[in-house]
Amino acid sequence: MSVVDTRLVQTAVIGTRDSDQPVILPEEPYNLDQFRRHFQQKRFWCGTLLGGCGEELMTKRYESKVCHFAHFPDRTGLAPTCHRVANGADSPDHLFIKRDLTDWLKTQGVRVQAELRNLGTGPGDAVDFWLPSTHQRLRFQLCLQDYRTWYRAKQEPTRSTPPVDDQSSQ
């Protein structure tokens, strides 16, 4: 297969436009067929938690190029204007981290609260976890930031909750 066109939308959410349930569309037609059978009753959205416009998406199957999600056209046949920047398979990493770490901690008997954070570039900039039993906060930062911006963001949660557990300063 040729080089992936990063303008193509490879990820979406299922449920509603504000859902935190991500899906990654397979690039190969055979795998897309299986994907469609598995999710046949689901609707896909250019999720707001992915930095998307919130409009519904359809799957596009191709033999000669990468399969991808596409916006449904409006009545005039044009796709809606969407300013989503991150379209690749890694764009929902923050949603997978939130879901999977929350589920894992709960199976370990640990009470946890998770929150997605926008540190200036989008809703997937960071995921904060609050562990009430240990009074600790853990952050997974997924965006690049200079030190001053990172430090301000690190201090910001301390206004209302305990500080981020920062192992790098020890």
C-alpha positions in Angstrom: 0.0 0.0 0.0 1.2 3.5 -0.7 2.0 6.3 1.8 -0.9 7.2 4.0 -2.5 10.6 3.2 -2.7 12.3 6.6 -5.5 14.5 5.4 -7.8 11.5 5.4 -9.9 10.9 8.5 -8.9 7.6 10.0 -10.6 8.0 13.4 -14.1 8.8 14.7 -16.2 8.2 17.8 -19.4 6.1 18.1 -22.5 7.0 19.9 -22.9 10.8 19.7 -20.8 13.7 18.6 -19.6 14.2 22.2 -18.8 10.6 22.8 -15.5 9.4 24.2 -15.7 6.0 22.5 -13.0 6.1 19.7 -12.7 3.8 16.7 -9.9 3.5 14.1 -11.0 2.7 10.6 -8.9 -0.1 8.9 -7.0 1.1 5.8 -7.4 -2.1 3.8 -10.7 -3.0 2.1 -11.0 -6.5 3.5 -10.5 -5.3 7.0 -13.0 -2.5 6.4 -15.6 -5.1 5.4 -15.1 -6.8 8.8 -15.3 -3.4 10.5 -18.6 -2.6 8.9 -20.1 -6.0 9.9 -18.9 -5.5 13.5 -20.3 -1.9 13.7 -23.3 -2.3 11.3 -25.8 -0.6 13.6 -23.4 2.2 14.8 -23.2 5.8 13.7 -19.8 7.5 13.4 -19.0 11.1 14.3 -16.2 13.6 13.8 -16.1 13.8 17.5 -15.8 17.0 19.4 -13.4 15.3 21.8 -11.2 14.6 18.8 -11.2 18.3 17.9 -13.8 17.6 15.2 -16.8 19.5 14.0 -19.3 17.0 15.5 -20.9 16.0 12.2 -21.7 12.5 11.2 -19.2 10.5 9.2 -19.5 7.6 6.7 -16.9 4.9 5.8 -15.3 5.1 2.4 -14.0 1.8 0.8 -11.4 1.9 -1.8 -9.3 -0.8 -3.6 -6.6 1.6 -4.9 -6.2 3.9 -2.0 -6.6 4.0 1.8 -10.1 3.5 3.2 -11.2 6.3 5.4 -14.0 8.2 7.1 -15.6 11.1 5.2 -18.2 13.7 6.1 -21.7 13.2 4.7 -22.4 15.8 2.1 -25.0 18.5 2.7 -28.0 19.1 0.4 -25.9 20.8 -2.2 -23.4 17.8 -2.3 -20.6 19.6 -0.4 -19.0 18.2 2.8 -19.3 20.5 5.8 -16.4 22.7 6.8 -14.4 20.9 9.4 -11.3 22.4 11.0 -10.1 19.2 12.6 -6.3 19.0 12.5 -5.5 15.5 13.9 -7.0 12.8 11.6 -4.5 10.0 11.9 -4.7 6.7 13.8 -3.0 8.3 16.8 -5.6 11.2 17.1 -7.8 9.4 19.7 -4.9 8.3 21.9 -6.2 10.5 24.8 -9.5 8.7 24.6 -7.9 5.2 24.6 -5.7 6.2 27.6 -8.6 7.6 29.5 -10.8 4.5 28.9 -8.2 1.8 29.3 -6.4 3.2 32.3 -9.7 3.9 34.1 -10.9 0.4 33.4 -7.6 -1.2 34.5 -7.5 0.8 37.7 -11.1 -0.1 38.5 -10.3 -3.8 38.0 -7.5 -3.3 40.6 -10.0 -1.9 43.0 -8.7 1.6 42.7 -11.3 4.4 42.6 -10.4 6.9 39.8 -11.7 10.0 38.2 -10.4 10.9 34.7 -10.6 14.2 32.9 -9.5 15.2 29.4 -7.6 18.5 29.3 -7.1 21.1 26.6 -3.8 22.8 27.3 -4.1 25.1 24.3 -4.0 22.9 21.2 -7.0 20.7 21.6 -9.1 18.4 23.8 -6.4 15.6 23.5 -3.6 17.6 25.0 -3.6 15.7 28.3 -5.5 13.2 30.4 -5.6 13.8 34.2 -6.4 11.0 36.6 -7.3 11.7 40.3 -6.8 8.8 42.7 -8.8 9.8 45.8 -7.5 6.9 48.0 -3.9 8.0 47.6 -4.6 11.8 47.1 -2.5 11.7 43.9 -3.0 13.1 40.5 -1.4 11.7 37.4 -1.2 13.4 34.0 -0.5 11.9 30.6 0.5 14.9 28.4 0.3 14.2 24.7 1.1 17.6 23.2 4.4 19.3 22.8 4.9 22.4 25.0 7.8 24.6 26.0 8.8 24.5 29.7 6.9 27.7 30.8 3.6 26.6 29.3 4.1 23.1 30.7 4.8 24.5 34.2 1.7 26.8 34.1 -0.4 23.8 33.1 1.2 21.7 35.8 0.3 24.3 38.4 -3.3 25.0 37.1 -4.9 21.9 38.6 -3.6 22.8 42.1 -6.2 25.6 42.3 -9.0 23.2 43.1 -7.4 19.8 43.5 -4.2 18.2 44.8 -1.1 18.7 42.6 0.0 16.6 39.7 2.3 13.8 40.8 5.5 14.9 39.0 8.2 12.3 39.2 10.6 14.2 37.0 11.3 16.8 39.8 12.4 14.2 42.3 
